[in-house]
Amino acid sequence: MRIAVAGVTGLLGSMVAEQARSRGHEVVPMARSLGVDVVTGEGLEDALVGVTAVVDVTNVGTMKADASVAFFEQATRTLLAAEQRAGVERHVALSIVGVERAPYDYYAGKRAQEQAIEAGGVPWTILRATQFHEFAAQVYAMAKAGPLHLAPKMRTQPIAGREVASRLVDLAESPALGGYVELAGPREESLNDMVRAWARASGHRGWMPSVGLPGPLGKAQRDGALLPDAGAEIGSETFAEWLDRTTGTA
């Protein structure tokens, strides 16, 4: 099967492409750096020739609601319109567990993306996943006050990125559900503990104060609104196991 991966150069996109190829599928890589722009539509017509399914894991580097909504709405509508013209059979997109309960800041764009997919004309499935184990390293790099690294407070049930990628390929191989699948890791963790553990495993020995992020999204992160529902699918690799596998130090 011919599967197009939008956002293929990102962390998860590369995992999706690797997983799809390992199953014998032909992968069409789509990213602006590769001449395919899902916002403007450049290169989409040629990229989607003969494609059966599109997996959309595109992302935008902003926490501002307006910028996030603008990107995800435009990219999704452009991509879906091109898919319709090309006769793509199904559209699989990655979203976030709890996004409908906390449609703020960056999450506002992800919720807008979901709504655009629901209103579009291509059969669809949306996978809502919790934060990845890899999120700890990203937060360590981004959450800083001058030279000081911060450990943001958040209740989460994180999952390994490779398990999310595998499930996305499962859904690309299957008939569209016209609905949502929820996927989470095996147990609840504290993000500030995760960030500190990743920092220690990477050699950091400095003080890392725990901080609560401001605003409604910060509140949702702390009060458990972004934890999975009872019917969620549950992955297998814990954060400690992932940390040991990737750094050798749990």
N, C-alpha and C positions, 0 to 999 in steps of 0.2 A: 504494500500500500504506500501511496505517496502522501507524506505528512509534512505540512509546512509549519515551521516553528517561528512565531513572531516574538522577537526579543531573544534570539538565539545566542547572542554574545554575552548575555547576563549570566549570573551564577546559576539560576535554575534552568534557563534556556539551554545552556550547554549540557546540563544533566538530562534534560528531556531529549535532546538530540542524540546523546550517547545511548540512552535507554532504547529509543526507537530504532536506531541502527542495529543495536545488539539483538533486536527481535526480527531483523531482516527487512525493515521498512526503508524506503527511500526518503531521506530527509531533505526538505527544501529550506535552507537557512534564510531567515528574513530579519534584517536589521538595517538601520540607516547607513551604517558603515559599510554594508555590503550592497548598497544601491537600492534597497527596498525601504521606502518610508511609509509607514502606516498612517501618518498624519496627513501628508500631502497626496499620497497615493502613488508616488513615483515608484516604478518597478513592480507594482503589485500585479498588473495584468499578466506579465510574463511569468512571474513567480508562481502564480496559482494555476497555471495550465496543468490539467491532469491531477490536481490535488483532491484527495478524498476528504481529508480532515485538516483543520487548522487548530493548532494549540497556541493560545495567546498568553504569553507571560511577559508582555511589555511592561515597562515601568517608567516612572518619571521621578527625578530627584528634587522633590519639593515637599514641604509640610504645609503649604498654604492651600486652603480649600479651593479658592478660585482657580489657581493654576492647575491643581490636580484635576478638578472637574473639567476644565477646558481641554486638557490633554486627553483624558480617558474618553470623554464624549466624542471628540473629533476623531481620535484614532480608531475607536470601536465602530463608529458609523462608516468611516472610510473603508475599513477592513471588511465589514459585513457587506457593504455595497459591492465591493470587488468580488467577494466570495459568491454572491448571488449571480453576478454576471458570468463567473467561471463555472458555476454549477457545483460548488463545494457542498458536500453532503452534510457536514456537521462542523460546529464551532465549539471548541472546548476552551474555557477561560479559567484562569486562576484568580480567586478572590480571597477574602480574609474572614475567618470565623468571627462572628459578632458584628460585622460591619454595619448591618441594619440596625443594631442597637446603639451604635456610636458613629453616626455619619458625620464626623467632624474632621477638620484639617485634611490630611492626606486621605483619610478614610472616606471623605465626602466624594472624592473622585472614584474610588473603587465602587461605592454604592451607585454612582451615576453610570459607571461602566456596566454594572449588572442590569440596571434598568434599560440601558440602550440595547443590550443583548436580548432581553425579554421582548422588547418592542421591535426587534429586527426580524428579517425574513428568513434567516438561516436556522435550521434546527440546532439546538444548543444544549450544552451541559456546563454548569459552573461548579468548579471544585473550590469550596471554601476550606482553607487550611489555616491552622494556627501558625504562630511564628516558628521559623526554622531554628534548629540548634545553631546554625551558622549566624543567626541574628546577634548572638552574644559578641562575636568578633566585630560585627558592623557597628554595634552600639559602642563598644570600647573605643573604636576609632573616631566615632562622631561625637559622643557625649563628653565634651571637654569644656573646662573653664580655664583658659590660659593653658598652663602646663599640667593642670590637674584633671585626671580622668574621673568621670562620675559614674555612679551605678544607679540608673533609674529604677524606680519601684514599679513593678508590674506583676500581676498574677497571670501566668501563662501555662499552657500545656504543650510544650514545643515538640516538634517533630523533625526528623532528619530530612534535609532537602532531597536526598536521593529517593526517599519513600514517596514524597510528594510527586517527584518527576515520574516515578513508576506508575503511580495512580493516574496521572494525567495521560500517559500513553495508553493505559487500560481504557480510559474513557474515549480516547481518540479511536481506538479499535472497535468500539461498541456503538450501537445505535444511540442517537441523541435522546436524552431523558426529558428535555424540556423542563428541567428542574435542577435542584442543588444536591451536591454530595458534600458532607462535612467530614474532615479528616483532622485528627489530632494525635499528639504523641501519647505515650503510655502513662504519663503521670504529670501532675501539676508541679511546676517549679516557680521559683521567685527569680525574676529577671536580674535583680541586683546580685543575687548569689551566682547566677550563670555568668554574668559579666566579670565578676571578681575571680571566679574559677578559671575562666578563659585567660584572664590577665596573668594569673599566677602561673598557669601552664605555659604561658608565652614569655615568662621571665620578669614580669612587672612586679615590683615589690613596694610600690608607693601606696599611700593612703588613698582610698577611693570612697568618698562619702556617698551615702545613699540619698537620693533625691526623688521627690514626687514631681512629675511634670505638671505644669499648670493647665487650667482650662478643662473643658468637659471631656476631651479625649484622655487627658491625664487621669481624671477621676474614673473613667471607664476602665482604664488599664489597672487601676488599683482595686476597684470594687468587684472585679471578676466578670464584668460584662462581656469580656472577650474570651471567656472560657467556652468550651464546646457544650452543645446540648447533649442530653442523655443518649440520643440515637446516633451519635457520631461514630464513624469508623475510627479504630484506634491502631496506631502504628506500633512497631516493636522496639525500636532502638531508643534507649533513654539518653538523656543529655550526658550523663557520666560515661556511658558506653561510647557515645559519639566523641566525647572529648578524649577519651583514651585512644580511640581509633585514629583520630586526626592529629593528636599532639603527643600521644604516648604517656600522658599524665592526667589521670582522672581527678 
